[in-house]
Amino acid sequence: MRKIEIVENSLIAPGIFSLIFDRKFDFIPGQVIKLTSDASIPPRMYSIASGMDEPIVRIIYDLKPEGLLTNALKTLKKGDSIEVSEPFGNFICKSASAWWIAIGTGIAPFYSMFRSGSCEDITLLHGARQKEFFLFSEELAASLGNNYIPCCSGDKMPNTFNGRVTDYIKSLVELPAGATYYLCGSAEMVVEMRDLLISKGVRFDAIVAEIYF
């Protein structure tokens, strides 16, 4: 772990913060870091949510009412220090044709992949309950066009599938052969989505998952 100064720590959606610091290491899009506000609080893992060639590293965190770390993080400001590990992990897009499926802040590793130019043929499904939780949606929609599919289970929004990401997959008659499916979100979503994909003929080894706790 090393001490790094914060560049920015801002609220970007209700209860969701973007924490930015200068990049002091190389990483592969999809990797995570361990992070804490100080040595007295156990570190937690966060996916990097910035491009591998950007001069900064961004992480996205949810404020948890009972969360010792997130309540400490929210008080930090520019110039304060955090403790950060070297990047690690194997949630890495290696397929030329990929479906990225995320809920909530599970968009973070995919945004890193997107900003880094990972994969050539991407379909991105992002699920959230309300419109304000579709992080980076304008940029993603502008670049990916119809291959960016927001799935909203609460608010009714234009150009948005009304339902969960699993409902969207259920609505499809067939899925493209040869694609790899990358899942990032809660354990419940990952298990349900994996079973659903397999039931639709996707091979188990064509599904790669990262669980957010």
C-alpha positions in Angstrom: 0.0 0.0 0.0 1.2 3.5 -0.8 -0.1 7.0 0.2 -1.5 9.0 -2.7 -3.0 12.5 -2.6 -6.6 12.9 -3.7 -7.2 15.2 -6.7 -11.0 15.2 -6.5 -13.8 13.5 -4.4 -17.2 14.4 -5.7 -20.8 13.3 -5.5 -21.9 12.2 -9.0 -25.3 10.6 -8.2 -27.4 10.2 -5.0 -25.1 8.3 -2.6 -22.4 7.7 -5.3 -19.0 9.3 -5.3 -16.2 9.6 -7.8 -12.7 9.7 -6.2 -9.8 10.7 -8.4 -6.0 10.6 -7.7 -2.9 10.9 -9.9 -2.0 7.6 -11.6 1.2 6.2 -10.1 1.1 2.7 -11.7 0.1 0.9 -14.9 -2.9 -1.3 -14.9 -5.0 -3.5 -17.3 -8.6 -2.3 -17.7 -10.9 -4.4 -15.5 -8.4 -4.7 -12.7 -9.1 -3.6 -9.1 -7.2 -1.9 -6.3 -7.4 -2.1 -2.5 -8.1 1.3 -0.9 -8.5 2.8 2.5 -8.6 6.2 4.1 -6.1 5.2 6.7 -4.4 2.2 8.3 -7.0 1.9 11.1 -9.8 0.9 8.6 -9.6 -2.4 6.6 -9.2 -1.7 2.9 -11.8 -2.6 0.3 -11.5 -3.5 -3.3 -12.7 -1.1 -6.0 -12.6 -1.5 -9.8 -10.6 1.2 -11.6 -13.0 3.4 -13.7 -10.6 5.3 -15.9 -8.7 4.6 -19.1 -5.3 3.0 -18.8 -3.6 5.9 -20.6 -5.3 8.7 -18.6 -3.1 10.6 -16.1 -5.5 9.9 -13.3 -7.2 6.9 -11.6 -10.9 7.1 -10.8 -12.8 4.8 -8.5 -16.6 4.9 -7.9 -18.0 4.1 -4.5 -21.5 3.8 -3.0 -22.0 5.4 0.4 -23.1 2.7 2.8 -24.9 4.0 6.0 -23.1 1.3 8.0 -19.9 1.4 6.0 -16.9 2.5 8.1 -14.7 3.1 5.0 -17.2 4.8 2.7 -18.3 7.2 5.5 -14.6 8.0 6.1 -14.0 8.5 2.3 -16.9 10.9 1.8 -15.2 13.4 4.2 -11.9 13.5 2.3 -11.1 16.4 0.0 -8.4 17.5 -2.5 -4.9 17.2 -0.9 -5.9 14.6 1.7 -4.2 11.2 1.4 -5.5 7.7 0.9 -3.7 4.3 1.0 -3.8 2.4 -2.3 -2.5 -1.0 -3.4 -1.0 -2.0 -6.7 -3.7 -3.1 -9.2 -4.6 -6.8 -9.6 -7.3 -9.1 -10.9 -8.3 -11.0 -14.0 -11.6 -9.5 -15.0 -10.1 -8.5 -18.3 -11.8 -8.4 -21.7 -9.9 -10.7 -24.1 -12.6 -11.3 -26.7 -13.0 -9.3 -29.9 -16.8 -9.8 -29.5 -18.1 -9.1 -26.0 -21.3 -8.4 -24.1 -20.7 -6.3 -21.0 -23.5 -6.6 -18.5 -23.6 -4.4 -15.3 -25.9 -3.1 -12.7 -25.3 0.0 -10.7 -21.7 0.9 -10.0 -20.7 -2.4 -11.6 -20.3 -0.2 -14.7 -16.9 0.9 -13.4 -14.6 -1.8 -15.0 -16.5 -1.6 -18.3 -16.0 2.2 -18.3 -12.3 1.6 -17.9 -12.3 -0.9 -20.7 -14.4 1.6 -22.9 -12.0 4.5 -22.1 -9.0 2.2 -23.0 -10.4 1.0 -26.3 -10.8 -2.6 -25.2 -12.6 -5.0 -27.6 -13.9 -4.2 -31.1 -17.5 -5.4 -31.0 -19.2 -4.4 -27.8 -22.8 -4.6 -26.6 -23.2 -2.9 -23.2 -26.2 -3.6 -20.9 -26.5 -1.4 -17.9 -29.2 -1.8 -15.3 -30.4 0.7 -12.7 -33.6 1.6 -10.9 -33.7 5.4 -11.6 -32.3 7.5 -14.4 -29.8 9.3 -12.3 -27.9 6.1 -11.7 -26.9 5.5 -15.3 -23.3 6.7 -14.8 -21.4 8.0 -17.9 -24.5 7.2 -20.0 -24.3 10.2 -22.3 -20.7 9.4 -23.3 -21.4 5.7 -23.7 -24.6 6.3 -25.8 -22.8 8.8 -28.0 -20.0 6.3 -28.8 -21.8 3.0 -28.8 -25.1 4.0 -30.2 -27.6 1.2 -30.3 -25.0 -1.1 -28.7 -25.5 0.8 -25.4 -28.7 -0.5 -23.8 -29.8 1.0 -20.5 -32.3 -1.1 -18.6 -34.3 0.8 -16.1 -36.5 -1.1 -13.6 -38.0 2.0 -12.0 -38.4 5.2 -14.0 -39.7 5.2 -17.6 -37.2 6.7 -19.9 -37.0 7.2 -23.7 -34.7 4.9 -25.6 -34.4 2.7 -22.6 -35.6 -0.9 -22.0 -38.2 -1.0 -19.2 -37.0 -3.7 -16.9 -34.0 -5.4 -15.5 -31.0 -6.6 -17.5 -32.2 -10.2 -17.0 -35.6 -9.2 -18.4 -33.8 -7.8 -21.5 -31.9 -11.1 -22.1 -35.1 -13.1 -21.6 -36.7 -10.9 -24.3 -34.2 -12.0 -26.9 -34.9 -14.9 -29.2 -31.2 -15.8 -29.5 -27.8 -14.5 -28.5 -24.9 -14.1 -30.9 -22.6 -17.1 -31.2 -18.9 -16.5 -30.4 -19.4 -13.6 -28.0 -18.0 -13.6 -24.4 -20.3 -12.4 -21.7 -18.8 -10.3 -18.9 -21.0 -9.8 -15.8 -20.4 -7.2 -13.0 -22.8 -6.6 -10.2 -24.3 -8.2 -7.1 -24.0 -11.9 -6.5 -27.7 -12.3 -7.1 -27.6 -10.7 -10.5 -24.4 -12.6 -11.5 -25.9 -16.0 -10.5 -29.3 -15.3 -12.2 -27.7 -13.9 -15.3 -25.2 -16.8 -15.6 -28.0 -19.4 -15.4 -30.1 -17.4 -17.9 -27.3 -17.2 -20.4 -26.6 -20.9 -20.1 -30.3 -21.7 -20.6 -30.0 -19.7 -23.9 -27.1 -21.8 -25.1 -24.1 -19.7 -24.0 -21.2 -21.9 -22.9 -20.2 -21.7 -19.3 -16.6 -20.9 -20.3 -17.9 -17.9 -22.3 -19.1 -16.2 -19.1 -16.7 -14.2 -17.0 -18.0 -12.6 -13.7 -17.0 -10.0 -11.2 -19.1 -9.7 -8.0 -19.6 -6.4 -6.2 -20.4 -6.6 -2.5 
